[in-house]
């Protein structure tokens, strides 16, 4: 299998007339300034696929259902009530139907691996399914059907507030103690064995949901795989943590856990300078979800300072209210522009392209956070590749980094043409190859859940 393109964004920048070959789902050769062979598939522009480091796939099914004004202050916490009601009706088959659509859309937008922060485990009454990992198997089935790379992050969730508060009724489908979580993790590892290049990490849900002892036990179960946690997303969470412990969430975490480059701190929105320095120094990845954070009114992560200090970051589609790799990067930059009244604030230095800087950063940080660090299009890397619709009039007169800047700031998802994951073409002409089946199942699933 060989692809030839006019321009490719390689590890050291743009190169012309590039020929890539695949073997065993990896890139086996990269030649530049060469002619295409007769059998090569020809494209105009090739880029590495982007990792999506944080997703709750089932929430795709409730996108747009929490956009009506409530009474009083509408906030994250009223959104969460809508989510809990939706969850009340969900079952493994529903998880699969919704996740398959979300993953197809991720691939169509340029994401080639997803970190599924999977916290929905049990039956309607809160009792485990006969097969403890039934919903993890549904996620694995959706990943298998769509071909997206899966880093499954089974979530440990035991409490509703700091200090081990009992879980609420709305959380009954999420909760496990440490022993049952260990079994769930085992079941989750078994669930992904049929997938190409899957990773299973762990995810203590948040400092609200796990005590210090539980956090230590769960982190130890990662055995070198990634550890993800939601942290400091909302000010009420910061205030509750301060009231409980006298420390802020990120401060508390660094005081009580050995946070290193295997950790991903999802959101980390509300942090002090000292907390920001701690994250940078630890090598942990900040898991930023700009579209969801905007949708939920979370606040702004101090990205300008964090990136300037060498902090590692990746992006995630989180609630999946909108799925678009380019749009996540765009909004990350726009948040900083609005806050600081400047432009090109996340570019990696003078004259650097903002789009290329964001893409390079999210590629490295996202790969690190998902347990598959990569550098992009190079020999030995996974053949996770995106081609853009450069025939689109929108791209007229663009080359090199201007293509990335134009895609990210001016185009977005509609400009993705083909996507390969592990060397297999999953998206052609902007559409996932199994879309008809996935769409039909999704429609039936939603009709059933919202009936
Ligand atoms: Zn999340």
Boltz pocket constraint, residues with backbone or C-beta under 6 A from the ligand:
constraints:
  - pocket:
      binder: B
      contacts: [[A, 54], [A, 56], [A, 117], [A, 230], [A, 266], [A, 318], [A, 319]]
      max_distance: 6.0
